[in-house]
Amino acid sequence: MKINDFKPETRDLLNSLIAAGYMPTKGDNGEEKFAYNNENQVGFIDNLTACDESRLYVRCPDGKVRWLYLVLGNSPGELVCDYLVDAGLDSVTDAHYEKWSEIEQPTLEV
């Protein structure tokens, strides 16, 4: 049986945010809150994708902290369902949508 794998899209989103100057600070998957650890990005992504929805908090280049609401189960490119308005986040999320809306959803064999 195959199931959807949202980890590749989540990893790509994190890398795009970091490249644009947004530093992940923490996540909240509804069951637990967890800090971002650059040395254990895999564990952070595991926690973000452990439930159907999660919040990702990032420190913006201007020092403000913003959140992105992630919904696992949406179509590729629609991982970011909502976010606190920020012009830079608009650019990152728009580019993410454009890239991932053309990609078939990765799957895992279970």
N, CA, C and O of each residue as an XYZ file, in Angstrom:
440
protein
N       0.840     -1.174      0.000
C       0.000      0.000      0.000
C       0.894      1.249      0.000
O       1.941      1.276      0.647
N       0.472      2.258     -0.719
C       1.207      3.524     -0.769
C       0.437      4.600     -0.022
O      -0.792      4.651     -0.058
N       1.199      5.469      0.665
C       0.616      6.630      1.340
C       1.379      7.873      0.888
O       2.532      7.786      0.467
N       0.734      9.012      0.978
C       1.389     10.266      0.612
C       2.515     10.581      1.584
O       2.399     10.349      2.788
N       3.597     11.110      1.048
C       4.769     11.488      1.841
C       4.957     13.002      1.733
O       5.366     13.508      0.688
N       4.664     13.709      2.798
C       4.750     15.172      2.785
C       6.112     15.686      3.250
O       6.339     16.895      3.279
N       7.003     14.791      3.607
C       8.324     15.220      4.083
C       9.156     15.906      3.001
O       9.786     16.921      3.298
N       9.194     15.408      1.756
C       9.993     16.114      0.740
C       9.512     17.549      0.505
O      10.329     18.460      0.367
N       8.202     17.753      0.459
C       7.684     19.103      0.243
C       7.967     19.991      1.451
O       8.301     21.166      1.295
N       7.836     19.436      2.649
C       8.118     20.196      3.867
C       9.598     20.576      3.927
O       9.934     21.707      4.280
N      10.479     19.639      3.584
C      11.923     19.904      3.559
C      12.235     21.015      2.556
O      13.016     21.920      2.852
N      11.630     20.947      1.381
C      11.860     21.964      0.360
C      11.372     23.332      0.825
O      12.032     24.344      0.588
N      10.223     23.364      1.485
C       9.710     24.627      2.025
C      10.682     25.205      3.049
O      11.005     26.392      2.994
N      11.147     24.380      3.979
C      12.116     24.848      4.981
C      13.370     25.410      4.323
O      13.847     26.481      4.696
N      13.898     24.690      3.352
C      15.114     25.150      2.672
C      14.883     26.452      1.920
O      15.766     27.308      1.884
N      13.709     26.612      1.318
C      13.379     27.858      0.616
C      13.258     29.019      1.595
O      13.721     30.125      1.317
N      12.636     28.765      2.735
C      12.515     29.812      3.756
C      13.892     30.243      4.255
O      14.170     31.437      4.367
N      14.743     29.281      4.552
C      16.092     29.585      5.045
C      16.880     30.363      3.994
O      17.565     31.331      4.324
N      16.787     29.949      2.741
C      17.499     30.645      1.658
C      17.022     32.089      1.502
O      17.787     32.952      1.071
N      15.761     32.356      1.851
C      15.206     33.708      1.750
C      15.435     34.527      3.023
O      14.981     35.667      3.115
N      16.141     33.947      4.011
C      16.456     34.695      5.230
C      15.496     34.478      6.380
O      15.564     35.192      7.381
N      14.599     33.505      6.260
C      13.650     33.182      7.325
C      14.180     31.988      8.102
O      14.369     30.911      7.538
N      14.419     32.174      9.396
C      14.990     31.105     10.208
C      13.902     30.391     10.990
O      13.241     31.013     11.822
N      13.697     29.103     10.747
C      12.728     28.368     11.553
C      13.121     28.442     13.031
O      14.297     28.314     13.373
N      12.132     28.648     13.900
C      12.411     28.718     15.338
C      11.763     27.574     16.098
O      12.365     27.009     17.011
N      10.518     27.227     15.719
C       9.821     26.143     16.408
C       8.659     25.658     15.564
O       8.297     26.260     14.553
N       8.089     24.552     16.011
C       6.913     23.988     15.378
C       5.918     23.544     16.425
O       6.255     23.390     17.599
N       4.681     23.340     15.983
C       3.611     22.875     16.859
C       2.694     22.004     16.006
O       2.053     22.496     15.078
N       2.633     20.714     16.322
C       1.805     19.809     15.523
C       0.485     19.477     16.200
O      -0.196     18.534     15.798
N       0.119     20.236     17.219
C      -1.130     20.012     17.922
C      -0.990     19.031     19.068
O      -1.805     19.037     19.990
N       0.018     18.199     19.025
C       0.271     17.252     20.110
C       1.473     17.679     20.937
O       1.531     17.437     22.143
N       2.429     18.316     20.277
C       3.606     18.794     20.994
C       4.210     19.997     20.288
O       4.024     20.197     19.087
N       4.938     20.791     21.064
C       5.695     21.924     20.538
C       7.158     21.531     20.583
O       7.590     20.838     21.505
N       7.921     21.966     19.596
C       9.313     21.542     19.491
C      10.132     22.646     18.836
O       9.664     23.339     17.933
N      11.356     22.791     19.310
C      12.268     23.812     18.797
C      12.949     23.319     17.526
O      13.147     22.120     17.328
N      13.302     24.272     16.673
C      14.057     23.944     15.469
C      15.515     23.718     15.850
O      16.096     24.491     16.612
N      16.085     22.673     15.321
C      17.486     22.363     15.540
C      18.113     22.154     14.169
O      17.831     21.159     13.501
N      18.951     23.074     13.753
C      19.567     23.010     12.430
C      20.347     21.719     12.233
O      20.491     21.245     11.106
N      20.847     21.152     13.314
C      21.626     19.920     13.219
C      20.736     18.682     13.136
O      21.220     17.590     12.838
N      19.438     18.845     13.398
C      18.513     17.722     13.306
C      17.259     18.145     12.548
O      16.144     18.047     13.060
N      17.460     18.614     11.325
C      16.324     19.044     10.511
C      15.386     17.870     10.232
O      14.174     18.061     10.131
N      15.926     16.670     10.107
C      15.104     15.480      9.842
C      14.104     15.275     10.979
O      12.925     15.030     10.723
N      14.552     15.370     12.219
C      13.662     15.221     13.370
C      12.604     16.308     13.412
O      11.452     16.045     13.757
N      12.989     17.528     13.062
C      12.043     18.642     13.038
C      10.957     18.377     11.995
O       9.771     18.577     12.259
N      11.369     17.927     10.817
C      10.410     17.619      9.756
C       9.514     16.448     10.175
O       8.311     16.461      9.913
N      10.094     15.445     10.821
C       9.285     14.331     11.334
C       8.186     14.841     12.254
O       7.042     14.399     12.154
N       8.518     15.762     13.145
C       7.526     16.318     14.066
C       6.484     17.167     13.344
O       5.298     17.089     13.663
N       6.916     17.983     12.368
C       5.966     18.808     11.616
C       4.966     17.955     10.850
O       3.812     18.350     10.685
N       5.397     16.794     10.383
C       4.553     15.953      9.540
C       3.912     14.795     10.308
O       3.349     13.891      9.691
N       3.987     14.808     11.635
C       3.450     13.708     12.445
C       1.929     13.729     12.537
O       1.325     12.714     12.885
N       1.301     14.849     12.237
C      -0.151     14.999     12.322
C      -0.666     15.564     11.001
O       0.104     15.786     10.067
N      -1.963     15.789     10.935
C      -2.565     16.297      9.700
C      -2.318     17.784      9.471
O      -2.438     18.267      8.345
N      -1.978     18.504     10.523
C      -1.739     19.939     10.397
C      -0.720     20.372     11.439
O      -0.591     19.748     12.492
N      -0.004     21.433     11.142
C       0.981     21.943     12.089
C       1.241     23.422     11.814
O       0.868     23.957     10.770
N       1.880     24.051     12.766
C       2.321     25.444     12.603
C       3.835     25.466     12.627
O       4.483     24.819     13.449
N       4.367     26.224     11.705
C       5.802     26.441     11.600
C       6.052     27.906     11.911
O       5.466     28.786     11.281
N       6.919     28.174     12.879
C       7.249     29.548     13.259
C       8.627     29.889     12.714
O       9.566     29.102     12.829
N       8.735     31.072     12.119
C      10.008     31.518     11.548
C      10.322     32.929     12.024
O       9.428     33.749     12.233
N      11.620     33.189     12.190
C      12.080     34.548     12.481
C      12.399     35.199     11.139
O      13.223     34.707     10.368
N      11.728     36.312     10.882
C      11.887     37.032      9.622
C      13.202     37.817      9.615
O      13.794     38.051     10.668
N      13.647     38.214      8.445
C      14.865     39.028      8.380
C      14.795     40.300      9.233
O      15.826     40.800      9.682
N      13.573     40.829      9.460
C      13.438     42.036     10.289
C      13.354     41.706     11.787
O      13.175     42.607     12.607
N      13.482     40.421     12.148
C      13.479     40.005     13.541
C      12.125     39.589     14.086
O      12.053     38.991     15.160
N      11.049     39.891     13.368
C       9.715     39.503     13.818
C       9.509     38.009     13.604
O      10.079     37.419     12.686
N       8.695     37.407     14.456
C       8.362     35.988     14.315
C       6.987     35.879     13.660
O       6.027     36.516     14.094
N       6.908     35.072     12.623
C       5.664     34.833     11.892
C       5.397     33.333     11.878
O       6.308     32.539     12.111
N       4.153     32.937     11.605
C       3.812     31.522     11.541
C       3.262     31.176     10.165
O       2.720     32.020      9.452
N       3.419     29.914      9.824
C       2.826     29.351      8.623
C       2.010     28.138      9.070
O       2.495     27.310      9.842
N       0.785     28.036      8.591
C      -0.107     26.929      8.928
C       0.003     25.895      7.812
O      -0.335     26.174      6.662
N       0.475     24.705      8.156
C       0.691     23.642      7.183
C      -0.412     22.603      7.304
O      -0.733     22.152      8.403
N      -0.991     22.226      6.173
C      -2.015     21.184      6.152
C      -1.517     20.057      5.266
O      -1.350     20.218      4.057
N      -1.285     18.919      5.889
C      -0.846     17.740      5.159
C      -2.100     17.020      4.675
O      -2.968     16.664      5.472
N      -2.186     16.819      3.413
C      -3.380     16.235      2.822
C      -3.858     17.082      1.662
O      -4.637     16.618      0.829
N      -3.398     18.324      1.603
C      -3.708     19.158      0.453
C      -2.907     18.683     -0.752
O      -2.007     17.854     -0.619
N      -3.229     19.198     -1.900
C      -2.493     18.870     -3.118
C      -1.083     19.436     -3.042
O      -0.838     20.381     -2.291
N      -0.141     18.869     -3.815
C       1.211     19.426     -3.838
C       1.173     20.928     -4.148
O       0.438     21.381     -5.025
N       1.974     21.671     -3.415
C       2.024     23.120     -3.575
C       1.105     23.841     -2.612
O       1.263     25.040     -2.379
N       0.141     23.121     -2.046
C      -0.825     23.725     -1.134
C      -0.548     23.347      0.319
O      -1.445     23.402      1.162
N       0.689     22.965      0.608
C       1.090     22.622      1.972
C       0.856     23.801      2.911
O       0.328     23.628      4.010
N       1.248     25.000      2.477
C       1.030     26.207      3.287
C      -0.395     26.660      3.029
O      -0.720     27.182      1.963
N      -1.237     26.448      4.029
C      -2.654     26.764      3.901
C      -2.935     28.220      4.288
O      -3.842     28.851      3.745
N      -2.152     28.738      5.226
C      -2.337     30.090      5.729
C      -1.022     30.526      6.370
O      -0.190     29.686      6.711
N      -0.832     31.821      6.533
C       0.357     32.346      7.197
C       0.111     33.771      7.600
O      -0.774     34.438      7.065
N       0.904     34.242      8.552
C       0.820     35.623      8.985
C       1.421     36.490      7.885
O       2.548     36.255      7.450
N       0.684     37.472      7.446
C       1.059     38.258      6.276
C       2.437     38.903      6.436
O       2.737     39.553      7.438
N       3.248     38.698      5.420
C       4.594     39.252      5.345
C       4.975     39.212      3.866
O       4.853     38.169      3.223
N       5.432     40.331      3.329
C       5.729     40.399      1.893
C       6.739     39.342      1.455
O       6.599     38.757      0.381
N       7.743     39.096      2.271
C       8.737     38.086      1.921
C       8.152     36.687      1.933
O       8.489     35.862      1.084
N       7.273     36.414      2.897
C       6.624     35.101      2.932
C       5.723     34.914      1.718
O       5.573     33.802      1.214
N       5.118     36.018      1.247
C       4.330     35.937      0.013
C       5.188     35.395     -1.123
O       4.766     34.502     -1.857
N       6.386     35.936     -1.263
C       7.284     35.510     -2.347
C       7.674     34.039     -2.203
O       7.646     33.289     -3.178
N       8.038     33.630     -0.988
C       8.470     32.252     -0.765
C       7.311     31.283     -0.996
O       7.480     30.266     -1.669
N       6.141     31.590     -0.443
C       5.009     30.665     -0.585
C       4.493     30.627     -2.017
O       4.064     29.573     -2.487
N       4.526     31.757     -2.719
C       4.115     31.762     -4.141
C       5.062     30.906     -4.977
O       4.615     30.117     -5.809
N       6.368     31.058     -4.759
C       7.353     30.261     -5.500
C       7.206     28.780     -5.149
O       7.330     27.919     -6.021
N       6.943     28.482     -3.877
C       6.742     27.094     -3.454
C       5.536     26.491     -4.174
O       5.606     25.369     -4.677
N       4.444     27.232     -4.222
C       3.242     26.750     -4.898
C       3.532     26.483     -6.373
O       3.177     25.431     -6.906
N       4.176     27.439     -7.020
C       4.471     27.288     -8.449
C       5.301     26.038     -8.719
O       5.031     25.301     -9.667
N       6.291     25.806     -7.900
C       7.162     24.641     -8.083
C       6.415     23.339     -7.811
O       6.438     22.425     -8.636
N       5.753     23.252     -6.660
C       5.161     21.987     -6.227
C       3.828     21.672     -6.884
O       3.431     20.507     -6.911
N       3.126     22.656     -7.411
C       1.847     22.364     -8.068
C       2.054     21.581     -9.363
O       1.105     21.022     -9.912
N       3.287     21.543     -9.845
C       3.614     20.805    -11.057
C       4.208     19.430    -10.767
O       4.540     18.689    -11.693
N       4.343     19.084     -9.483
C       4.981     17.829     -9.080
C       3.928     16.854     -8.564
O       3.016     17.244     -7.836
N       4.055     15.612     -8.936
C       3.153     14.594     -8.386
C       3.504     14.353     -6.923
O       4.675     14.384     -6.543
N       2.484     14.113     -6.108
C       2.698     13.913     -4.670
C       3.615     12.709     -4.431
O       3.306     11.606     -4.883
N       4.741     12.903     -3.727
C       5.582     11.764     -3.374
C       4.804     10.781     -2.486
O       3.929     11.180     -1.718
N       5.135      9.512     -2.606
C       4.481      8.488     -1.800
C       5.507      7.579     -1.152
O       6.670      7.536     -1.552
N       5.048      6.853     -0.139
C       5.850      5.845      0.556
C       5.132      4.509      0.459
O       3.903      4.445      0.503
N       5.901      3.457      0.330
C       5.341      2.110      0.370
C       5.310      1.666      1.829
O       6.337      1.690      2.509
N       4.128      1.257      2.315
C       4.012      0.784      3.695
C       3.480     -0.642      3.731
O       3.314     -1.212      4.810
